[in-house]
Amino acid sequence: LLGSVIGAPETWGLDAAFPAAFVALLGPHIRKRPGQVAAVVGAALAVAFTPIAPAGVPLLVAAFAVIPGWLVGRGEAAA
Protein backbone atom coordinates (compact mmCIF):
# COMPACT_ATOMS: atom_id res chain seq x y z
CA LEU A 1 0.00 0.00 0.00
CA LEU A 2 2.76 2.43 0.93
CA GLY A 3 5.57 0.66 -0.91
CA SER A 4 6.18 3.52 -3.31
CA VAL A 5 6.38 5.99 -0.41
CA ILE A 6 8.68 3.89 1.76
CA GLY A 7 11.05 2.86 -1.02
CA ALA A 8 13.56 0.03 -0.90
CA PRO A 9 13.80 -1.70 2.48
CA GLU A 10 17.58 -2.05 2.08
CA THR A 11 17.98 1.73 2.43
CA TRP A 12 16.27 1.62 5.83
CA GLY A 13 18.03 -1.52 6.98
CA LEU A 14 14.68 -3.30 7.20
CA ASP A 15 15.93 -6.31 5.25
CA ALA A 16 17.48 -7.61 8.48
CA ALA A 17 14.65 -6.58 10.80
CA PHE A 18 12.48 -9.68 10.37
CA PRO A 19 15.31 -12.21 10.89
CA ALA A 20 16.51 -10.25 13.93
CA ALA A 21 13.01 -10.21 15.42
CA PHE A 22 12.64 -13.93 14.75
CA VAL A 23 15.94 -14.73 16.49
CA ALA A 24 14.91 -12.56 19.45
CA LEU A 25 11.63 -14.47 19.76
CA LEU A 26 13.39 -17.81 19.35
CA GLY A 27 15.90 -17.26 22.16
CA PRO A 28 13.72 -18.06 25.18
CA HIS A 29 12.24 -21.14 23.51
CA ILE A 30 15.53 -22.93 22.85
CA ARG A 31 16.45 -23.00 26.52
CA LYS A 32 14.23 -26.04 27.06
CA ARG A 33 14.52 -29.50 25.52
CA PRO A 34 11.42 -29.35 23.24
CA GLY A 35 12.63 -26.10 21.72
CA GLN A 36 16.11 -27.50 21.19
CA VAL A 37 14.70 -30.57 19.44
CA ALA A 38 12.51 -28.43 17.19
CA ALA A 39 15.44 -26.13 16.34
CA VAL A 40 17.82 -28.96 15.46
CA VAL A 41 15.25 -30.91 13.44
CA GLY A 42 14.10 -27.74 11.67
CA ALA A 43 17.64 -26.74 10.75
CA ALA A 44 18.43 -30.25 9.51
CA LEU A 45 15.28 -30.34 7.37
CA ALA A 46 15.97 -26.89 5.90
CA VAL A 47 19.56 -27.80 5.02
CA ALA A 48 18.51 -31.16 3.57
CA PHE A 49 15.76 -29.71 1.38
CA THR A 50 17.62 -26.61 0.17
CA PRO A 51 19.43 -28.29 -2.76
CA ILE A 52 16.43 -30.31 -3.95
CA ALA A 53 13.38 -28.10 -3.40
CA PRO A 54 12.26 -24.79 -4.91
CA ALA A 55 12.86 -21.59 -2.95
CA GLY A 56 10.61 -21.27 0.08
CA VAL A 57 9.80 -24.97 0.37
CA PRO A 58 12.66 -25.79 2.80
CA LEU A 59 11.28 -23.19 5.19
CA LEU A 60 7.81 -24.73 5.02
CA VAL A 61 9.22 -28.23 5.53
CA ALA A 62 11.29 -27.01 8.49
CA ALA A 63 8.11 -25.68 10.09
CA PHE A 64 7.04 -29.28 10.62
CA ALA A 65 9.89 -29.56 13.15
CA VAL A 66 7.48 -28.32 15.79
CA ILE A 67 5.93 -31.80 15.78
CA PRO A 68 8.98 -33.64 17.24
CA GLY A 69 9.48 -30.75 19.68
CA TRP A 70 5.86 -30.98 20.75
CA LEU A 71 6.15 -34.75 21.22
CA VAL A 72 9.27 -34.35 23.37
CA GLY A 73 7.50 -31.71 25.48
CA ARG A 74 4.46 -33.91 25.82
CA GLY A 75 6.61 -36.83 26.96
CA GLU A 76 8.39 -34.68 29.55
CA ALA A 77 5.07 -33.41 30.90
CA ALA A 78 3.81 -36.97 31.36
CA ALA A 79 6.96 -38.09 33.20
N, C-alpha and C positions, 0 to 999 in steps of 0.2 A: 504494500500500500504506500509506504513512504520510501521505498527503495531508491527512487530517483533523487529524493531529497537527502537521504543519508549518504549515498555514494558507496564506494567500495569498502567492505568491512576491514580489509587489510590496512587501510589508512588510519583507522581508529584502533587497530590492534584487537578487534573483535574476533578475528579468526582463531585466536587461542582462548577466548573467554569460555566457550562451551566445554572444551576438554578440561580446562582448569576447574570449572565448577563441578564437573563430573568427578574429577579426582578428589576434590574437597568433600563431596558427598560420600564417596566410596571409603574414605579413610576410616571412619568409625566402624564400618561394617566388616572390615577385614581383620579386626582384632579378635574376632571369635571364629571358632572352627567352621561353622557353616559358610560364613563369608569367605574364608580362605579357600575352602573347597570350590565354591562357585567361581572365585577369581582364577584359580589355577585351571579348572576345567574350561572356563570361558576363554582364557588366553590360549590354551592348547587347541581348542576348536577353531578359534579365529586364525591362528597360525596355520593349522592344517588345511583349512578351506581357502585361504588366500590365493594359493597358486592355481586352484582348480575351479573356483566359483567366480561369477561376475561380481563386479564392485557392489558392495553393500550387503551381499548375501552372507559373508563371513560374520558380520556384525549380528545379523539376525540369527544365525546358527548359534553364535556364542551366547545369545540371550537365553537359550535353553539351558545354560549352565546353572540357572537358578534351581532347576529340578534336583540335581544331586546335592546342592547346598541345602535345599529345603528338607530333603530326606535325611541328611546328616543331622540337621537341627531337630527334626522330629524324633530321631533315634535318641539323641541326647536328652530330650525332654522326657522321654519315656523311661530312661534309666534312672 
